[in-house]
């Protein structure tokens, strides 16, 4: 295939990449656009894969952001199932693994993340699911009908959501190294209370442990744990975090830290190359520090922002993203720096069920989690942006 030239090339067929197209078209109705991704699907929403799809609240056809007609109407050339193997910033070209070359005026790296893998014997055995994609959901969903049990490795966002989802029809065991579920965001009291709810639902929880080996059997898997336990299961799903996809950027000589480094305009160290979404390490304006955020709202807004800037807007990214999860009847939304390593102040209306958690450093609010409290995110954002010193007592009843 001869080299093709585009005004804009977007690498990554996820939410950030799809959102960038909307941003570009807000400012440039005619520039040519190429969207290239390594999955065979059109861009889709990931949150339903571990939430709504399992509970019948959404259908697979509904997770897609747009149909092919939308991309045709927007004048976007979509290449699916293609892995970009080389980026040449000097020549402003990319090449896929098949040798097809594309030239760009502006480029967006929306390459996302890759699931972290277990470094143990049997960790790469066929059939173990490192849950991330729509194909992963389709594969596991098809097996659930004949399976009886599942082992979920990981107690963070994905692990806790998957355990809740699979609990509908399977015997579920969870194993993770933390002392309680979602230990990276929940204070200890809430994490322990949530863990008890999981156990009351019949989920067998092994905290403070990790698998040391996984063996395949004729019917499933046998997992040995660091605590000397043996777990037999039909399915094994792993959600132990991710690593940002920076290899392409790094090989091209772009600045990389905990992700692809961008400035306030989402530009990388090359002025015509941008990055957005899960892979971007950006200046978080409200907190005054660099961060990389792997959540839906950030990808949605940062991708669109990057698209507008690629088309000449030159607007500093000041948006303050939030994230959310649903664990059985417990739902929450959070924004800012949400870590139990900070000082936490809880303002419960009903303990460990309904209320607000504040995360403070030097008496300033750095993060807020709204637990079964809705329509208060704008207030939470404003409290963080103010950066005012506040006492723990003053926080009670603030939201």
C-alpha positions, 0 to 999 in steps of 0.5 A: 500500500502506498503511503497515505497522508492525513491531517490528523492521525489518532493511535488508539481505538478507545474512548480517548481516541474516539473523543478526540475526533469530536474535538477535532471536528469542533474546530476543523470540519474538513481535515482528514482523520485516521483512527487506527486501533489494535482491536477489531471492534469500533471504539466502545465504553469499558465500564459496562464490561465489569458492571452493567453487562453482567446484571442485564442493565446493558447489552453488548450492542449498546457499549459502542460509542458510535457505529460505522456510519458516524465515522463515515459521516465525520470523514474518518478512515478507521483501521481496525486490528492494526498494531502501530510498530514505529513512530518517526517524529522527524519524518512525521510518519507511523508504520503498522506491523504490516508495513503500511505507512501513514504521514501526519500533520498532528498525531494523538497517542491514545494507546491506553494501558496493558494489564499487569501480568502475574510473574509466577509459574503458570501465570501465562497459562491458556485460559487465564483471563487478564480482564480488559477488553470486550473480547475478554467479556465475551469469552468469560460470559460464554464460559459462565453458563457451564462453569461453577466457580471462579477465582478473581485475583486482585482486590482493586477496581476491576477485581472487586467489580468482577467478583460482584458481577460473577457472584450472580451465578458462580461461586467466587473466591477473591485473593489479593495482597491488601488487608481489605478490598480496594485498599488503594482508595478505601480507608480501613474501616470502609474497606473492612465493612465492604469486605464483610458484605462480600463475604455475606454474599457468599464470596470467599475472600483471601486477603493478605495473600497472593497466588504462587502458582497456577496449574491447569487441570482437565476441567479448570485450574488449581491455584496455590497461595502464599498462605499454603491454600489450594484453590480449585476453580473453573475460571481464573480472572486477573485484575492486578493493575495495568502499565501504560503503553509507552513503548512506541513513544519511548522508542521515538524519543518522546519524554516518558515518566509514569506515562507519556509526559504532556504539558498543559496543552496535552502536547508531548515533547514533540509539538505536533504529537499529543497524548491523552487518556490512560497513558498520559502523564499530565499536569493536574491543574487543581492539585498542582502536580503531575498525574496519570488517571485511568478512568472513563471521565478523564479519557472522555474529556482529555481526548476531546481536549487534545483533539481541539488543541490538535486543531489549533485551540491551544486551551490548557487542560484544566478539567478535574475528572472524577471516577466511579464504581458500583459494588453491589448496592454501594456506589461511589464517585470520587475526584482528586487525590484519593488515597488512604495514605493521606489523612482521611475524615469521614462524614457518615450519614449512615456509617460505611454506607452513605456519606462523604470521605475527605482526603487531606494533606497539610489541612487542605482537601486533596480528594473527596469520595461521595458514597451513595451521595449523588449530584454533589460532584461540582461542590466536591471539585470546588472544595479541592480547587479552593485549596483552603486550610480546613479543620476536620470538624469543619468538614462535617456537613460541608457536603 
